[in-house]
Amino acid sequence: MYILEDLWEGKITPSDRGYRKGSPYAELVRQSNETADIFYKDLSAVGKKAYETHCDQQGQLEDVKDCDTFIRGFRLGARMILDVVGDYDSPMLQINEMDTAED
């Protein structure tokens, strides 16, 4: 099976990730939700609407940032592969290469 085929068919969705129960991340999510609940309950109706809009915008910003980070990481990995399989004009002798330099 080809990974690109899996990606095309939607069998791989890099943006969908969960987290482990009891992990440091899970604890931060719990704390963040707890803090947001405390903050939210004291807001006026206008404040609640503004807060919800702010949260939506923050989520959109995170989506853009996460997508860009994924693309940059993927491109970096592809460049590393090209460095390995592509031509490399090294000034140094390579494995099993005969010394042809003149003294």
Long-range contacts (C-beta under 8 A, 24 or more apart in sequence): 14-70, 15-63, 15-66, 15-67, 15-70
